Amino acid sequence: MLDYILSNMSIVWVVLMVVFLVVEAATAGLTCIWFAIGSLAALIAALFDAQLWLQIVWFLVISFVTLYFTRPLVKKYVNS
């Protein structure tokens, strides 16, 4: 079962993206959108048959870069 999941990481990234988007929709402020974007980046990497470590790195890097650059704007305009 684990081999199947690891060989089809695109399914995992889609599920994670949907979970993050559902949590985002259920909350009042922007809380998980950065991780949904990171999941999308990892999904694209998975569709290009990237290694698992690279998919995880893409997820983390894109998530934290979007968080870093948009968090001040969110705090200023959305959560005020």
N, C-alpha and C positions, 0 to 999 in steps of 0.2 A: 504494500500500500504506500509506504513512504517513497519507494522508488518511482511509483506512478506519479505521486505529487511532485517530486523533485524533477521528473522529466517533463511535467506539464506546469511549470511555474507561472505560465500566463494565466491559468485558472486562479492560482493563489493571488496574483496581483490584482485581477479583476475583482475577486471577492473582497480583498482588503480595500480596494478603491470604493466599492459599493458601501462597505461598512463605514469607512471614513465619511462618505457623503451623507449617509443616513444619520450618523451622529451629528454632522454639521447641520443638517436640516432640522434636527431635533433641538438644537441649542440656539440661544438667542444671539450670541456673538460668534465671531469666526474662531473656531477652536481646532478644527481638523482639516481645513481646506489644504493646508500645506502638505499634509501627509497624503491626501488624495492626489495631489499633483505629483508627489514623489512616487506614489504607486503607479501613476500613469507613465512616468519616465521608466520605471523598472519594467512595466509591462511592455513598453516599446523595446527595451533591451532584450527581454525574454523572446519577443517575436523575431528578433534578429539572432536568436540562438546564442546569446551571450552566456558566459559562465555564471553560475549562481553567485559567486562572490562579487562579480561586477554588477549584477542586478541589485544586490544589497547595497553596494557602494553608491550606485546611481540613486536608489531610494533615499538613502541617508543624505547624500550631498544635495540633491535637488530639494528635498524637504527642508533642510536647514538653511539653504540659500534663500529659498522663497520666504521662509519664516524670518530670517534676518532682515531682508529688504522690505518686507511688507508689514511686519509687526508694528513699527513706529506709526505707520499710517493708520493701521487698524486701531491702535490705542488712541490716536488723535481724533479720528472721525467716527468710528463705529461704537467704541466703548465709552464715549463721553456722555 
